[in-house]
Amino acid sequence: MALQIEEQYVESLSSMGHKLSVKNFIWSKEEWPAINHDEFTVSHDIPAISLREISDGRRNPNYEKVCKVMVNACEKWGFFKLVDHGVALEIIENFKGSMNALFDLPMEQKLKGVRSASLPLGYCATNPDYGKNLPWAEILQLLQSPQMVVGFATKVFGDQHQPFRIKPARPPTIEVHETDAMIGYLNALDNLGMTILEMLAHGLGLPDNFFTKNFEAKEATMIRVNRYPPCPLPEKCLGLGSHSDPHTLTILLQDDVGGLQVLMNDNKWIGIRPVQNSFIINIGDTLEAWTNGRLKSVVHRAVVNKEKNRLSAAYFMSPSDCATIECPPELMDPIINPRKYESFTWGDFKKQLLVQKRVVGKTALERYLISN
């Protein structure tokens, strides 16, 4: 039976002349997940942080406390769940609806927006260029750029790119009369991300704009939307292999299916239970280097299941290419906490990522480690 399953044709992930079967998606044995997509434990779950009590910003006496809690979560876990985040539910639901509408299209229509070999932006069904350990996922990756979003939507849908555009039936809760579902979502997450970076800087004792002053240009910030179809062999396949995010900060939206797993210090994987109307925030390699390892970039992966589609969207915040990633003196001590990473620009780091093509574990950041 297992061999028959491995020979099954995977229509939903075959494109551009690549006729793939399940066996093409089987990962190396050491990568096979030991826990299912919906296995969670109360004792091992990342903390949840609410922004409800700081809606007035620094004038609120709780601001200092919440900033410290956020830093503590990033020091211990590298991840936290963000609730009461202030992004309107309408924006989130419109975005999710537009993404599911896109992935539901016939393959030939989605391929009108296929990414190019030289620039990994646009749509792709899995990533056959990897050759092995293929991700069990459809992927859309775009920059934080209205021009790119509209250009992609026009390629796929023509001038009437309705799945990316919504006209609310009632007066919208956001201050526009007609909003583009994708662009509205990207703008909302940009605002949220800048708030989080300010709070992390504040909690670390740095000037509030220490990080955000490097994010005025959005040239490298991007979104990656994954939809993981039902998989007949989830015990041997992965939606996304073990990796850390090379960017600065990730804001992840996921549905209620489950599949995100995080690698703990004891080298055991734990499942992250989905929470309705929340985001998962995690530290990227760049921010780990920027804080001399105080904030942790943690390895994680996405597992799949037999029954349900799973949708996730990762918003990757990155600074300007010319931004120098160098830990400030306030976060170092020559004896207790000496400098751990060489300084580098995000532009140079990004070039290394393009050469490497596939990030495995924390290999992208490890090349900048200093031997003390």
N, C-alpha and C positions, 0 to 999 in steps of 0.2 A: 504493500500500500504506500509506504513512504517513497519508494522509487517512482510510483505512478504520480504522486503529488509533485515530485521534483521535476518531472517531465512536462507538467501542465504549462500551456502557453499563457503568458500574462499580458492580456490585451491592453489593460489600462495603463501599463508602463512601457509599452513597446511603441517606438516611433522612429522616424528618420531611417527606415530600413533596418532597424535593430529589432529582430524578432526574439524576444526574451522569454525564457521559461523560468520556473521557480528556482531551478538549480543555479541560475545565474545570480540569484540574490542570496544564496547561502553564504554566510560569513565564516571566517576562520573559527574553529571550535572554541578557542579561548575567549571569543567575543560573544558566544551564545548566552542569552540572558537566563539567569537562574530564577528570577521572579517575574511574574506576569505583569501585564500593564495595569491591572486593577488591584495589585497587592500593596497595601499601605499599613503602616503601624503608627499608633498614637505616639509612642515613645521616640520615634525617629521621623520627625517631620519638621520642615523648616518653619521658622516663626512667621507670624502674621503681624503686620504693622499697619495701623490705621492713620490716615491723615485727617480724620474728621475733626479732631480737636485743635488743629492748627490752620484751619481755613483762613484765619486772619493773619497768618504769617508770623513774623518775629514778634509782633506786639502781643501775641498770645504767650502766656507764661509756660505753656506746655511745649513750645517750640524746641527749647534747649534739650528737654528730656527726650523728645521723639528723635532728634538728631543723634543723640548718644545711643539710643536703642538701635537705630538704623546702622550706625557704625559697628556696634557690638555684634549685630547679626551678620554683617559682612566680614568681620574678623573671624567669627566662629564657623559660619556656614558658607559664606560667599553667595548665599541666596536668601531671599525672603519673599513672602507673599504680601502684596500691597492691596489693601482694601480701603474703601471710602476715599478713593484716589481722585475724585473730581471729574473724571472723564465721563461725559454723558452716556448713559446706556444706549440711547438712540444712535450715537456715533458708532459705538461698538457693534451693535446689532446690524446696522446698515453695512458696515465693513464686512462682517462675517457673511452676511447674505450675498454680497457682491462677489466674495471669494468663492463661496460654494457654487454660485452661478457660473463663474468662470471655469472651475474644475469639472462641472457637469457637462460642459460643451463637448461636441465631438472632437476627437483628436486632431483631425485635419484643420479645424478652426483654431484650436489652441496653438497649433504649430505656426500660424501666421505671426505669432509673437515670439517665436523660438529665439533663444539666446544664440549668440555667435561664439565661435571657438575662441576668438581673441578677447571677448568681453562677456563675462558670465552674468549678464543681466537679461532678464526676460523669462520666458517659460521653458521648462524642460521636464520630460518624464524620466525620472531617476537621473543617473549620470553615467551613461555607458562608457565615457572616457576613462573612468576609473579602472575598467577591465575586470576587477573582482571586488568582492565586498560592496556590492551595489546597494545604495539606499532604497528601501521600499517606500518611495514617495514621489509624488508630483510636486514640482517646485516652481515658485514664481519669485524672482529676485529683482528688485528695482531700487534705484537711488531715491533719496528724499528730494525729488525734483518734480514739480507739477508738469513740466514739459515732457519728462520721460514717462510719467504716468499716462498723460493724455496721448502721447505717441504710441505707447503700447496698446492702450484701449482702442485707438483708432485702427491700428493694424488688425486687431482681433475682431472687433465689432463693427468697423466702419465708422461713419460719422455719427451713427446713432448708438453710441456705446452705453446703452441703458443699464446693463448690470453694474457699471461703475458710477452711474448717476441716479440719484433718487430725488423725487419730488414729494415731500411730506404731505400726507393727507390732511394733517392738522398743523397749526402753527408750530414750527420747530422749537425745541428747547435751546438751540444754539442761535446766535444772532445772525442768521442768514436765511434767505427765503428758498434758495436752491443750493444744495451742497453736493460736491463730488464725494462719494463714499470713501474712496481711497485717500484722496488729498485731505479731506476733513479729518480722517483718522490719523494720518501722518502728522498733521499740524498739532493735533491734540497730544500725541505722544511726544512730540518735540518739546512742547511746553512742560509736560509732566517730567520728562527726562532732565530738563534744565533745573527744575525744582529739586529733583533727587540729588543731582550733582552739587547744587548749592547746599543742601542739607548735609551731605557727606562731608563737604569741605568744612562746614560750620562745626560738625561733630568732631572733626579731627583737629580743630583749633586753627584752621587755616582761614584766610580771607574767603568770604562767601563766594567770590567770583574766581577763585584760584583755578578751578577747572573750566567753568562755563565761558570764561573769556577766550578760550581756544575753540569754541564751538559756534561762533557767529556764522561762519560759512558751513553749509551743509553738504560739501562736495563729496564726503566719504560716508555719511550716514545713510543707511539703507534698511530695507525691510526684506525679509525672506519669509514667504508664506509656504508652508508645507501641508499637503493633504496626503495622509497615509491611508490607502485603500485597505479593505479587509485582506488578510494574508493567510493562506492555507497552511503555512509552516512558521508560525511566529516564534517557535522555540529555536529556530536556526537563522532567522532573518532579523534585520534591524531597520528601523526607519531612518535613523541617523546614528552613526558610530560614535564611540567615546571620543570626546574632544573638549577642549576649553574654548571659549569665545575669544578671539584675538582682539576684539574691539575694546572700547572703554566700558560701556554699560549696555546691558541687554534688557529690554522690556518685552516679556513674552506674554502673549495672549494664547490661551488654550481653551478648548471646549471641555465638556464634562466627561469625556471618554477615559482619559488617563493614558499615560505612556512616558511621561518625563521621569527619568531616574538619575540620581546624583550619586557620585562615588564618594564615600566617606573616608576618613583618615585611616580606618582599619581595612581599607580596600574592599569593603562591602557596599553593594548597591542598595539604595532605598528608593521607593516610589514616592512621588510627590502628589498628594491627593489634590485634585482640582477643587477650587472654591469658586462658587458662582460670582460673577462680576468682580473678579480680581485680576491682577497681573502678577506674574512671577518676575522678580528683579534679580539679576545676577551680575556679578563683577566680571569684567573682561580682563584679559592679560595686560592690556595697556594700563588699566587702573591699578592692577597689582604692582606693576613696575613703578608707577607714578607715586605709590604710597610705600615703596620699599618692602612690599610683601605684607603690609599690615592688613589691607583688604585682600581677600583671597579670591582668585579665579579658580573655579573648581570644575573638574572634569564631569561631564554629564552625557546622556545619550537619550534617544527616543526608541522605545520598543513598540511593536505593533500587535494586533490582535486579529482573531478570525472573523469577528462578527460585524464590526462597525468601522466606518470612515472616522478618522480623527483629523481635526483641523488645528493647526497652530501657526502663529505668526510672531516672528522674532524681529524686533526693531533694534538694530545695532547702531548705537551712537559712537561716532568717531570724530576726533578733532580735525582741524585743518591739517593739510599735508605738512606744513612748515612747523607745526607745533612740536616743541621739544619735550619728550617724556623724560623728566628728570625729577627725582624725589627731592622735596624741599628739605632744608636742614632741620626744620622742626620735627620731622619724622625719623630722624637718624640719630644715632649715638655711636661714637667711634669704638666703644667697648661693648655695650649691651646690644646695639642694633646697627652694626656698620652697613655701609652701602652694599646692596645685594645685586643691583642691576646697572649695567652700563647705560648711559643716556643714549637716546635715539630719537629720530623724528618719526612721526606717524607715517610720513611718505616713504621713508626707507623701510619701515616695518611692513608696510603694505606691499612694497615691491617684493620683499622676501616671501610674503604669503602667495603672491601670484606665481613665483618660481616654484614654491612648494606644492601649490595646487590643492593638496588635501591635508588638512590639519588633523593629526592624530595625537591624542593626549594633549600635552602642553609643549610640544616640540617647537612651536613658533617662538615662544618666550624663552625657552631654555638656552638658546644661543646667546642671550644677552646676560646670562648669569655671570657674576664675578666670583672667582675662586679666592676666598679669603683665607 
